[in-house]
Amino acid sequence: MEIPLSKAPRIFFDQDKWAEYVRHFTNEETAVMHLSSPPGIDFSWWKDPLKPDEAVRLRKEKLFALKMALVQAFYKRLENNSIIASGRSFNTLKRTRIPASKWSWLWPAYASDRAIGPDSEYSNVVLSADTKSLSRNAELTERCESYLRSQYAAGDIAKKEILRKQTDDHFQIKIPVRVFNRSYKNVFSRTRGRPTK
């Protein structure tokens, strides 16, 4: 299962932290664009760079810390190979795996599906995770359960197959059947049919 880098926040990030980050922006797309800019480049929050408003400065510092926590957690997963990235290097047309050791010099430009560094750049970056691994399945199951619980709490309960399609649409990937079924059973205490309130 290959996922574009632009979908990484929705799939691979801590969803509570990601939701907190997105709340600072008008929508998720704007949040992804802001996340894509390397540290030290974005000054859009300052009214006057020479005399920043204290509340704006504090908000910017909090947002920066959150941004770096999200990106650092993502780096760790790339470095320990629980997520594998590949892309097209600027000097070749063929897609190649991006070595885990290179990520210490690359910045993920999520919005444009690129990884940019001082001496290398990869375009059309896609990510893959081993969906057969127990830890990856456990993580997907936990995220599915969280999403299904939020649907249940909102009163938006549909038949199992419709919920499955909504879950795939929400995460923008096809969730493995076994993972969805386990999540469904854990949340609704049943294996099929429409969940009851």
JOLIN-V830726 format. One record per pair of residues at least 6 apart in sequence whose ideal C-beta (glycine too) atoms are under 7 Angstrom apart, sorted by the first residue. I is the first residue (numbers start at 1). GAP is how many residues later the second one is. D is the distance in Angstrom with one decimal. If there is no record, write none. Layout:
BEGIN
i = (I	I)
gap = (GAP	GAP)
d = (D	D)
END
This chain:
BEGIN
i = (1	1	1	2	2	3	3	3	3	4	4	5	5	5	5	5	5	6	6	6	6	7	8	8	8	9	9	9	9	10	10	11	11	12	12	12	13	13	14	15	15	17	17	17	18	20	21	21	21	21	22	22	24	25	25	32	32	33	34	35	35	36	36	36	36	38	39	39	43	45	45	45	46	46	47	47	71	74	75	77	78	78	78	79	79	81	82	82	82	83	83	84	84	84	85	85	85	86	86	86	86	86	87	87	87	87	87	87	87	88	88	88	88	89	89	89	90	98	98	102	105	105	106	106	106	107	107	108	109	109	113	113	113	114	114	114	114	115	115	115	129	130	131	131	137	140	140	141	141	141	144	144	144	144	144	145	145	145	147	147	148	148	148	148	149	151	151	152	152	157	157	157	159	160	160	160	164	167	167	168	168	181	185	188)
gap = (127	130	172	124	126	8	123	124	170	109	122	103	105	108	120	121	122	26	104	105	107	165	66	102	119	9	23	26	101	161	162	160	162	62	65	71	57	61	59	128	131	49	52	53	52	46	10	45	46	49	6	9	39	6	9	78	79	78	8	32	75	73	74	75	76	69	25	29	6	11	14	15	6	10	6	9	37	34	28	6	7	22	25	21	24	19	47	53	54	44	46	13	43	44	13	40	42	9	10	11	12	40	8	11	28	35	36	37	38	7	34	35	36	7	31	33	31	17	24	18	12	13	9	10	11	9	10	7	6	7	10	11	12	7	8	9	11	6	7	10	7	6	6	45	42	35	39	38	41	42	23	31	35	36	39	38	41	42	20	23	15	35	36	39	38	6	12	35	43	37	38	40	35	24	32	33	16	8	13	6	7	10	6	7)
d = (6.2	5.9	6.2	4.4	5.2	5.9	6.4	4.9	5.8	5.1	5.7	6.1	5.5	4.5	4.2	6.9	6.3	6.3	5.3	6.2	5.4	5.2	6.7	6.1	6.0	5.3	6.2	6.8	6.5	6.4	6.2	5.8	6.2	6.3	6.5	6.2	5.5	6.8	6.5	6.5	6.6	6.5	6.5	5.9	6.7	6.4	5.8	5.2	6.8	6.4	5.3	4.4	5.5	4.4	6.5	5.1	5.1	4.6	6.5	6.0	5.6	4.5	4.8	4.2	6.8	4.7	6.9	6.9	6.1	5.6	6.8	4.6	5.2	6.7	5.5	6.4	6.9	6.8	5.5	4.6	6.1	5.9	4.8	4.8	6.0	5.9	6.6	6.9	6.8	5.3	5.4	6.6	7.0	5.1	4.4	5.7	5.4	5.3	6.2	4.8	6.1	5.9	6.6	5.9	6.2	3.2	6.0	5.6	3.9	5.6	6.4	5.1	5.2	6.0	6.7	5.8	4.9	6.3	5.7	7.0	4.4	6.6	4.3	6.5	4.4	5.2	6.9	5.6	6.9	5.5	7.0	5.8	5.1	6.5	6.4	5.2	6.1	7.0	4.4	5.3	5.1	5.6	6.7	5.5	5.7	6.4	4.7	5.3	5.4	5.2	6.0	6.1	6.1	6.0	3.6	4.6	5.6	5.4	5.9	5.8	6.8	5.8	6.6	4.4	5.7	6.8	6.9	6.6	6.8	6.8	5.3	6.9	5.1	6.2	5.7	6.5	5.4	5.7	6.3	5.4	5.8	7.0	5.5	3.9)
END
